[in-house]
């Protein structure tokens, strides 16, 4: 029995239908992941290019684009236990040379920027209120990294009543094993994992 068959038999892997009012979120497109000089470099250039293409499709479709960044004060106390557990977060501080946005993924005119201190884009931020005010029902999720902030954001999206749609081509992680394992689990228990073309169809209202 395959893993998919086992999960189907157990009662996982149901399906969610995207709503009529999607928004795109690009989670933490930080230069630390793409600059080889940074220890956090993850080799995710292909996924980053897909993020740019998904963003362009969202702009063309006229749907809201939300971009998040992690920002901690120099002392790190605003990151609480997260900063104590993950020393790599020092590369996201404003005094880090790698804390800027990846080229082509910085917030532009009309985009919404969300600054966060924890993995989920919902934790301690205005994201839920923003989505509610825009009457969003579906959150198309791209960004970095799959096993951390993507999974946390997808989970909180589901728990907050927004349908999570993760774009497989446009999320990345530093190792393939946690990347694939978390995509499998997101599809099984949290939301839908779709291709680039499927995401564009959702944004264009043709899914």
C-alpha positions in Angstrom: 0.0 0.0 0.0 1.4 3.4 -1.0 1.6 6.3 1.5 -1.2 8.1 -0.4 -3.4 4.9 -0.3 -2.7 4.5 3.5 -3.7 8.2 4.2 -6.8 7.9 2.0 -7.9 4.7 3.8 -7.3 6.4 7.2 -9.5 9.3 6.2 -7.0 12.0 5.4 -6.4 13.8 2.1 -9.9 15.3 1.7 -10.2 18.2 -0.8 -11.0 21.9 -0.4 -12.5 24.0 -3.2 -10.9 27.4 -3.6 -13.3 30.3 -3.0 -14.2 33.2 -5.3 -12.0 35.8 -3.6 -8.3 34.9 -3.3 -5.3 36.8 -2.2 -1.6 35.9 -2.7 0.9 35.9 0.1 4.7 35.7 -0.4 6.2 34.7 2.9 9.6 36.0 3.9 11.4 36.5 0.5 14.6 37.4 2.3 18.0 37.7 0.7 19.5 35.5 3.4 18.0 32.5 1.6 19.5 33.4 -1.8 22.9 35.0 -1.0 25.6 32.3 -1.0 27.6 34.4 1.5 25.0 33.9 4.1 25.0 30.6 6.2 21.2 30.5 5.7 21.6 30.2 1.9 19.2 27.5 0.7 19.7 27.2 -3.0 16.1 28.1 -3.9 16.7 30.1 -7.0 14.2 28.1 -9.1 11.5 28.5 -6.5 12.2 32.2 -6.2 11.8 32.7 -9.9 8.4 30.9 -9.7 7.4 33.3 -6.9 8.1 36.2 -9.2 5.9 34.6 -11.9 3.1 33.9 -9.4 3.3 37.5 -8.2 3.1 38.8 -11.8 0.0 36.6 -12.4 -1.6 37.9 -9.3 -1.0 41.5 -10.4 -2.4 40.7 -13.8 -5.5 39.1 -12.2 -6.0 42.1 -9.9 -5.9 40.2 -6.7 -4.3 41.5 -3.5 -0.6 40.8 -2.9 0.7 40.5 0.6 4.4 40.2 1.4 5.8 39.4 4.8 9.2 39.9 6.4 10.6 38.8 9.7 12.0 41.7 11.7 13.6 41.4 15.2 15.2 44.1 17.3 18.9 43.8 17.9 18.4 42.3 21.3 16.0 39.8 19.9 13.6 39.9 22.9 10.6 40.6 20.5 11.2 37.1 19.1 10.8 35.4 22.4 11.4 31.7 22.5 11.6 31.5 18.7 14.8 33.5 18.7 16.2 31.4 21.6 15.5 28.2 19.6 16.7 29.4 16.2 19.9 31.4 16.3 19.8 31.7 12.5 17.1 34.4 13.0 20.0 36.8 13.5 20.3 37.1 9.7 16.8 38.7 9.6 17.7 41.5 12.0 17.8 45.0 10.4 21.6 45.2 11.1 22.2 42.0 9.0 23.6 42.5 5.5 21.2 39.7 4.3 17.9 41.0 5.7 16.6 42.8 2.6 14.0 41.6 0.2 15.0 39.3 -2.7 15.2 41.3 -6.0 11.7 41.4 -7.6 9.9 40.4 -4.4 9.9 43.6 -2.4 6.5 45.2 -1.7 5.5 47.6 -4.5 2.7 50.1 -5.0 -0.6 48.6 -3.8 1.0 45.6 -2.1 0.4 45.0 1.6 3.5 44.5 3.8 3.2 42.4 7.0 6.0 42.5 9.5 6.2 39.4 11.8 8.3 38.0 14.6 7.2 34.4 14.5 6.8 31.6 11.8 3.1 32.2 11.0 2.2 35.3 9.1 -0.9 35.4 11.3 0.9 35.3 14.7 0.7 38.7 16.3 0.0 40.5 13.1 -2.9 42.3 11.4 -3.1 39.7 8.6 -6.4 38.1 9.7 -8.1 41.6 10.0 -6.7 42.6 6.6 -8.0 39.5 4.9 -11.4 39.9 6.5 -11.7 43.5 5.5 -10.9 42.6 1.9 -13.5 39.8 2.0 -10.8 37.2 1.1 -11.8 33.6 1.4 -8.7 31.9 -0.1 -5.0 32.4 0.6 -2.6 31.4 -2.1 0.7 30.8 -0.3 4.2 31.1 -1.6 7.6 31.8 -0.1 10.1 30.4 2.3 10.6 28.0 4.0 8.3 25.1 3.5 8.9 23.3 6.8 8.7 26.5 8.9 6.9 29.7 8.0 4.9 28.1 5.0 3.5 25.3 7.1 2.8 27.6 10.0 1.0 30.1 7.8 -1.0 27.4 6.0 -2.1 26.0 9.4 -3.2 29.3 10.7 -4.9 30.1 7.5 -7.0 27.0 7.8 -7.6 27.6 11.5 -8.7 31.2 10.8 -11.3 30.1 8.1 -9.3 30.9 5.0 -8.7 28.1 2.4 -4.9 27.6 2.2 -3.6 26.9 -1.3 0.2 26.2 -1.3 1.9 26.6 -4.7 4.4 23.7 -4.9 6.6 25.4 -7.5 6.9 28.6 -5.5 7.8 27.4 -2.0 11.3 26.1 -1.0 13.4 24.7 1.8 17.1 24.0 2.3 16.7 20.2 2.3 14.4 18.2 0.0 13.3 15.7 2.7 11.5 18.3 5.0 10.3 20.1 2.0 8.5 17.1 0.5 7.3 15.8 3.9 5.7 19.1 4.8 4.0 19.4 1.4 2.7 15.9 1.9 1.3 16.7 5.3 -0.2 20.1 4.2 -2.1 18.3 1.4 -3.2 15.6 3.8 -4.4 17.7 6.7 -4.3 21.4 6.1 -5.0 22.7 2.6 -4.3 22.1 -1.1 -0.9 21.9 -2.7 -1.2 23.0 -6.4 1.0 23.6 -9.4 1.9 27.0 -10.8 -0.7 26.6 -13.6 -3.4 25.6 -11.1 -2.6 28.6 -8.9 -2.9 30.9 -11.9 -6.3 29.4 -12.8 -7.5 30.0 -9.3 -6.4 33.6 -9.4 -8.1 34.1 -12.8 -11.3 32.6 -11.5 -11.2 29.6 -13.9 -10.3 26.8 -11.5 
